[in-house]
Amino acid sequence: MTETAGDLAIAAAICSRN
C-alpha cells in the first residue's frame, strides 16, 4: 500500500461522516 495507516484512518473518518 502506498497509503499510510493514518491516511486510511482519515479517509474512513470522512466517509463515515458523509
C-alpha positions in Angstrom: 0.0 0.0 0.0 1.2 3.5 -0.8 -1.1 5.0 1.8 -0.2 5.1 5.4 -2.4 3.8 8.3 -3.1 7.5 9.2 -4.3 8.3 5.7 -6.6 5.3 5.7 -8.0 6.3 9.1 -8.6 9.9 7.9 -10.4 8.6 4.8 -12.5 6.2 6.8 -13.5 9.1 9.2 -14.5 11.3 6.3 -16.6 8.5 4.7 -18.3 7.8 8.0 -19.3 11.4 8.4 -20.7 11.5 4.9 
